[in-house]
């Protein structure tokens, strides 16, 4: 049962990551879930960079690694 519970936690975490990428990138859930792991990692970096730039342009200071 322990392994099933761990699997459920990992599956939920993956779904949440995919949902966040979809929301922040403007892509659909299906587009993101169909990406390879490497593609999702690159997309996450690009989205983070865009958020950082948007916040910098807006004059908002954020500590490193406070999101994503």
CORFEN-V189539 format. One line per field, one symbol per residue. burial: I if it has 16 or more other C-alpha atoms within 10 Angstrom, else O. Layout:
burial: ???
This chain:
burial: OOOOOOOOOOOOOOOOIIIIIIOOIOOOOOOIIOOOOOOIOOIIOOIIOOOIOOOOOOOOOOOOOOOO
